[in-house]
Amino acid sequence: MTPSMARALRRLALVAALVGISSACSGTGCQGCTPQPIPGGFPTEHRFDTAMQVRLSDTGVGFLEKNFSSLVTMLVPTGLSFDIPPTGCTSTDQKICCPPSPACTATMSIASTKLTPTPQSTLKLNLRANVQTSKIKYEKSVPLLGWFSCDVTYSSVKAAPTTLGLLADVNFLEDSQRKLQISRGTTTLEDFDCNDIDITGSWYCTVVDWLCPLFQTMIEDQLASTVDSTLDGMLKSLPLGQESRVEVASFLSSFSPTSQGQLDYLLWGGGYAEAENAGMSIGALGGFRPAKYSTCVPNCEIAGASCVPPSPPAIPRSPVFRQNVRPDGKPFDVGIGVDGKTLEMAAYGLYASGGLCLDVSSRSVTQLSSATFGLLVPSISALTGAQTLPMMISVRPRQPPTVTLGKGTYHQDANGSVVIDDPLLKINAKDFALDIYLQLDERMVRLFTVVGQLELPVLLYADGSGRLQPMIGDLDKGFTNVRVESSELVTENPEDLAKAFPTVLALAAGFLGSSFSPIELPSVQKLKLLLDGGSVTSVDSNQVLAIFANLGLVQTTKLSGPLPTGVGEEGAGQVKGAGQVRAWAVQVELWVPPTEAFRLGPAFRSEDGPRLTLRVGAEVPPALAGQPLEWTYRVDGGFFRPWTSGSRLVARDPLFWLQGEHTIEVIARIKDRPETTSQPVQRRVLIDTMHAAAPTRSVARVAAASGSITAAEQGGCSVGGRVSSLGGLALLGLALLFLRRRRA
């Protein structure tokens, strides 16, 4: 059997049960970092069961059965074949396939496949295939008569049944550490028929009765031996999980080069594996620990600590991931469940390792300077002598964050604003502190510290490439119980300084927003997980984050191209998929309050900040005409906002309080149809009340595919360039670490 056939059999024989777990557990989810082994392994006392639950449903098994032959064709375009090795070439009795005869080969084409999950934890493979050999040269030495030569061919289609059966068992077991291991049973063949053998040559070869057992044994042994060896090779190399140490600084080094820390994590199939309800259910062991407790956060594990570390949780199995339908009654092929306690353990590991300690300066974000920040805090100008000096924001959480799950619901109010009713993920952090620094006399000096309770409402949606994209709610209300510390260097009172926190928080969240790519779902051997509008939710009374997907073949799935992680071309998005819409956006109004409104004081109201109104639309493929559209946007590469409907989109963002150039990206899709998601459309605006000669209230109308708006069109405010801000959600990116595949 050729190496390509061996690879195909070894992968496809197990893909049914491993489509979730093998990929979900094999990636690190971080770009630019290489996981390292943990000295001594991940500590047993800090690991826990049911960190993740994976379900391959009955329809998922059915999809694999139906498409097994197509998968083989894509993996091995030249077809399945194997060699019949020469035998007895130095023998004085009989020889098979010996030179100078042509090489003997056999080809196999799959006729049907049956995959049967069988209790307790066995996956039975029943493959029916047509097998055809080339001419097999058989030579026999007969005493006194000499050598006789025969040509033998085998074709399974000559006699009923017209296929040869290949039976193999794959057993999912636990080792002594309760990690998932896979072993194979004996591979057998069935329905070999002597009537499928055709013999030509000398008179001695015409007696098929005695030749049939010889060739039956030869073909069956060769097939079984090849399948056994390929399964054994696969079992040794199959990635069932990962137990690694990773540099958390690699997540954020692009804009916070001073970040340090290492995180140890375990995510490995295990705890249980069960064939039930015509599908396979597999659990995963988990654990998250700092390699060394970071000095940038309070240590929760010492005597007298002001914080309490979470204990390894006891997570029950969810009944949802033992069945074959999701909560809305629709069937699914693959389900992935992540308990909220798993997310919280990951969040604590990130906190303790220093992964939430960020130092973001003017080197990364050009707007982070005394000139722009000084509009909010005017007394900074007295310290700088009217110079433009670098600034820095240091994030220093004082308590580990907690993660709670919700329904992921939101609505659009009468003003067109989106209101999150119940976020899918609610990330809370008590005593969340931001230190604001200014560079004076060649060193960074702390101006003040803002402390409060952070609450980030997060939604997840599937983008046009089937990835999970985080969305964040209103940051103006994301911080409560605000207090200001160590503000002696500025003259503003602490109460007024506290009002600036939503802007500073939005800036910090923007830094986190695009530092991570969207979360990749696993892809296994030409199989893709496909999502719809109801794929991401929570189950078990909002205790488990659930992702329900259907399977598709990568080469035939009509998905749009990847959504760029950076800023794309201005104007209309590019059509990359047959069912993808083409978005456009026209700037209608940019409203900016007067300069006095930017300064902190009793009259400062964060909700009265600048706002941009866009007229939005999309070109829709004829097959999708008439279906409702929805839009989302983000500012300066931060988080996307929840989807909204209507032909006008009003963009509000605390980042608009920082005067300068801002980039807004808009994408569109058919409502709840991720595969129709457009490429991003850019609009660039300049907020500058100090230099604009014309009124700040203006109306500009431009063609959908045009570039920047001219100063005349904008009423004195030119538009161009972009803010060099970065984005993503570090906490979410690590918490859902195991949902993303490893990248080279």
Secondary structure, DSSP 8 states (H G I E B T S, - for coil): --HHHHHHHHHHTTHHHHTTHHHHTT----SS---EE-TT-S-GGG-EEEEEEEEE-HHHHHHHHHHHHHHHHHH-TT-EEEEE--B-TT-SSEEES-TTS--EEEEEEEEEEEEEEETTTEEEEEEEEEEEE--EEEEEEETTTEEEEEEEEEBTTSSSS-SEEEEEEEEEEE-TTSBEEEEE---EEE---GGGEEEEESGGGG-HHHHHHHHHHHHHHHHHHHHHHHHHHHHHH---EEEEEEETHHHHTTT-TT---EEEEEEEEEEEEEEETTEEEEEEEEEEEESS--TTS--TTSTT-SS-----------GGGGSSB-TTS-B-SEEEEEEHHHHHHHHHHHHHTTTT-EEEETTT-TT-BHHHHHHHSTTHHHHHTT---BEEEEEEESS--EEEE---EEEE-TTS-EEEEE-SEEEEEEEEEEEEEEEETTEEEEEEEEEEEEEEEEEEEE-TTS-EEEEE--GGGSEEEEEEES-TTS-S-HHHHHHTHHHHHHHHHHHHHTSS--B---EETTEEEE--TTSEEEETTTTEEEEEEEEEETTT--------SS---BSS----STT--EEEEEEEEEE---GGGGS-STT--GGGS-EEEEEEEEE--GGGTT--EEEEEEETT--B---B-SSEEEEE-GGGGS-EEEEEEEEEEETT-GGG----EEEEEEE-TTT--S-S-EE----TT-----TTTTTS-------------HHHHHHTGGGS----
